Amino acid sequence: MAKLRLLLAGFGNVGRRFVEILADRKSYPGLSELEVAIVAVTTGQHGAWVNPAGLAPATILETYRTRGGFPDSRTTLDAVRTLDFDVLVELSPLSIAGRGEPAIAHVREALSRGRHVVSGNKGPVAWAYRELSTLARARGVRFLHEATVMDGAPVFNLQRHCLRGNTILRLEGILNSTSNMVLGAMERGLSLAAAVAKAQAMGIAEADPSADLEGWDAAVKLTALTNVLMDADIKPEQIWRQGIAQLTPQDLAVAQSRGRRIKMICEAFRTDAGIQGSVTVQELPLDHPFARAEGAGSVLRIHTDLLGRLIIAEDGPDLSTTAYGVISDLLALSECN
Amino acid sequence: MAKLRLLLAGFGNVGRRFVEILADRKSYPGLSELEVAIVAVTTGQHGAWVNPAGLAPATILETYRTRGGFPDSRTTLDAVRTLDFDVLVELSPLSIAGRGEPAIAHVREALSRGRHVVSGNKGPVAWAYRELSTLARARGVRFLHEATVMDGAPVFNLQRHCLRGNTILRLEGILNSTSNMVLGAMERGLSLAAAVAKAQAMGIAEADPSADLEGWDAAVKLTALTNVLMDADIKPEQIWRQGIAQLTPQDLAVAQSRGRRIKMICEAFRTDAGIQGSVTVQELPLDHPFARAEGAGSVLRIHTDLLGRLIIAEDGPDLSTTAYGVISDLLALSECN
């Protein structure tokens, strides 16, 4: 099998962890059949590096660590347009203000050139799934995105391979780690600001946490799931959205005094008018399957017509979990290569 | 695509529900591509029925309902040896005393004749997986068994398609519905005998509940999972086994007074001496992911080297969930046909 030549766009936490796993691949017996070569790395603000013969993972990491970036200045879009590669690994940061751009342009360009795409960026799946998946089919390549929702836990692969014959009637889940961690800390008495600062210190919350607290990140993930698993064609702006920024520790204490917990819940279901989605703040009784969700782990309940209700949950995910989502897609491409 | 001709061995609860779904298949849009014909039904004590042109599902159900059985007297083994069919659907009852026989003989005979097998009977997977899977590969056919553990929830398919590249380090779960329901009822003050009677009245517990209460059913399921997901080659007798028959409502009340719940837990993990498995009665703190498991729903936590820990759980399964496991395997065969 020929090596898959990767163009790695983005070198944030997930990109670095992905390259670390490649550098340390001998520790993982199951990766013996993963044949990849990184022929280019591009970033938004830390330069780029191109070598058609392949850049050694350890060298990429060492260069970034010692120089704080890479020696070239090529943009991702230019690299996608001009370099020779087999797979675009799109790990640039999500832009909600940009409605998924510029990642959508990167993915569109790669697919148009007949190259596979593995995206860890949710934007292209949430804002342009139907266009991009149609384009991929037309070009005979694949658009994979397991790392976009629930880190690398298999949600898209589950539906593709494990739910044959089922119609998915409803999706429900806790999909945003930051808001779930913040709600847990507020139950323990912290103010919203202190809880956010704590999640930031742990590397979970972003410098600007508003996308998490206002339910935008959850809405983007729910849209991605709904477009792929329920064949919808909606955009995150169509999700009814309620955030947690207005909550106080007193609100959570009152809920707890009633034996309930406040959670940010994503839901999508079929109606006569099409598929509806919402991100809402709900009080759950303690025997609800989501009531015990703690910390960074997401949980999803899938309602089907044949199998009934299936729950899939992460238990203590970390950066490796997300990086695994990328690896899992590359292994799927290797099988077909 | 040619129709898959099924030999249905066994017509208990799951077999009947499977045929009911086939009779009602127009209600399930996802089944439009399932092309099957039942060319024979065999049972242990209720006769058999053979028609090479195919038996209509509704007619099978009506005949069984009105006559209490089928008109012929052919045994399953004879049918497997002599009839022409594409897939043996093995749904005969598990025999723990028989160490998986006679189902193993049925499966071996079908595979030897180059026929696919879809088993809902755990015995062949628990006592003879390595032999039977090797035989299937040698004959170019498939031995599928999604309905054997966690009803039809995708555990074997999950590992086959969704955990690429991972090494499974450990499995933990609650896999026996009856004992979990009995423990729940005993927490509410019922005696063991009353709790068992209640589970029997609900159609969950068998007339002889000892295999459930003594941990045998759980050990058989854990063995099946371990043999397939961890490439072990163990038998249920090698699982260290502890039952719940000695527990009293007082034991459960004492645990609850400590903020804990008593559960029957299956575990399998790698050691230098090979893979070890156990079924034990444990007190779990309420924040343990299994502590809230109620009723008939099973739950499994899979520890991997790359993805981390993944939890998959059924939420309120019923007979359709198990029957779906059979259908899911048939759909997988249809794709390859």
Interface residues (C-beta under 8 A of the other chain):
Chain A: I21 S27 Y28 P29 G30 L31 L34 G152 A153 P154 N157 L158 R160 H161 C162 L163 R164 G165 N166 T167 D287 P289 A291 R292 E294 R301 D305 L306 L307 G308 R309 L310 I311 I312 A313 E314 D315 G316 P317 D318 S320 T321 Y324 I327 S328 L331 A332 E335
Chain B: I21 S27 Y28 P29 G30 L31 L34 G152 A153 P154 N157 L158 R160 H161 C162 L163 R164 G165 N166 T167 D287 P289 A291 R292 E294 R301 D305 L306 L307 G308 R309 L310 I311 I312 A313 E314 D315 G316 P317 D318 S320 T321 Y324 I327 S328 L331 A332 E335
